[in-house]
Amino acid sequence: MTREDGVATVTLNRPDKHNAINLAMWEAFGRLMPALAADDSVQVVVFRGPAGGPFSAGADISEFTTLRRTPDDAERYGEALTSGERAIITFPKPTVAMVEGFAIGGGSQVALACDLRLCEPRSRFGITPAKLGIVYALPSTARLVDVVGPAWASYILMTGELVDAATALRIGLVHEVRDDLETRTAELVATLASRAQVSLLGAKALIGKVASGQRVEDDEVRRHYHDSLHSPEYAEGVDAFLAKRAPDFKAARATPAR
């Protein structure tokens, strides 16, 4: 992992396994994401594979004969996987998946756990439990349904077939398909880092509530309103708008809240 200008970049890098995600990596996500959430210098997290891709070939199947050998082992493995995925989904700050090449199984799972997903024209996506005799976990299935809808979730899970980049864009699996993926991802991340962080934190929290069916304001929602109105970023945003200049939220965050 690297950190630069408020951006933490997590690289899936196991070239001998096409960046397959093993148990240790899922467990590491569970430790890493809370640490990054507590780090005020981190504003955005990017998940990617090494330069040139692929993003990830999915789960490390070689572990299925060892760490998932018995039903009890498989259940514990699944719990660790779900916890790692959940750590990414519930991370309070923006997350971006930059997908070069293919994202299969757990690779698609990590990408789907992110808020925003960009890929290149040659990218392919697939979730393949039907090829392994596995029932995809309910939280992961729910995330897939939330993103692409039940019809396409049915196609992806029941066929196990790969979806190309054009189809992924059409069904909402990715937000953009770009030839200049590195450049565009850097631009998008810079945009996110330049926005009012109090707004991004509030937006992500409220979107999550709405996605889970909530439509009534609660104390947590009202806390986000309060934090916004008492934030130096709010004062800076208003001042910048009235002065017809670009806001400098980074400088505003360095000042005490009023």
Buried (B, 14 or more C-beta within 10 A) or exposed (E): EEEEEBBBBBBBEBEEBBBBBBBEBBBBBBEBBBEBBEEEEBBBBBBBBBEEBBBBBBBBBEBBEEBBEEEEBBEBBBEBBBBBBBBBBBBBBBBBBBBBBBBBBBBBBBBBBBBBBBBBEBBBBBBBBBEEEBEBBEBBBEBBBBBBEEEBBEBBBEBBEBBBBEBBBBBEBBBBBBEEBBEBBBEBBEEBBBBBBBBBBBBBBBEBBEEEEEEEEEEEBEEBEEBBEEBBBBBBBEEBEEEEEEBBBBEBBEEEEE
